[in-house]
């Protein structure tokens, strides 16, 4: 009887050891099963607006003007913040022709010698469509203007266009600049400049043709 109990105990120890051995061996089937287990999904990217409380604004700009002007003949200058990149817009430039003198002055959209300067502004804002200000900077002796600055909302779904008319006062090359700034609520930081675009305009007297 005691021998039967001993043999039974040894049998149970053998069975337990065999089970532990099988569990500890890394068989190909068990390894493949572990590799096929799908990985836990990574957490979604954190929305920068939710994380910082601000919107990241990035927008291209274009400055369109004529480099040739005449004394006391107003000409147009536009600053455009388009919704699409400038590369996708048609190139608006051709050579200045003598026949163009006869129809001067004319609307800025039909300017015969357009020059386009392009760039990009990027900044953080508290709102998705912040107000943006454009201001023309020049000396009083160079140009006469009714309005030197304009403020508009930077709409997401449309082009934003700032239009100015300048009247040259003297015949020489004049330098000016178009400053693009964001407008904030606090008075002490009411103007935060984003880009300043230097420009040059050659002003001459209007040619008179003798018959």
Secondary structure, 3 states (H helix, E strand, C coil): CHHHHHHHHHHHHHHHHHHHHHHHCCCHHHHHHHHCCCCCCCCCCCCHHHHHCCEEEEEEEEEEEECEEECCECEEEEEEECCCCHHHCCCCCCCCCHHHHHHCCCCHHHCCCEEEEEEEEEEEECCCCCEEEEEEECCCCCEECCCCEEEEECCCCCCEEEEEEEEECCCCEEEEEEEEEECCCCHHHCCEEEEEEEEEEEEECCCCCCC
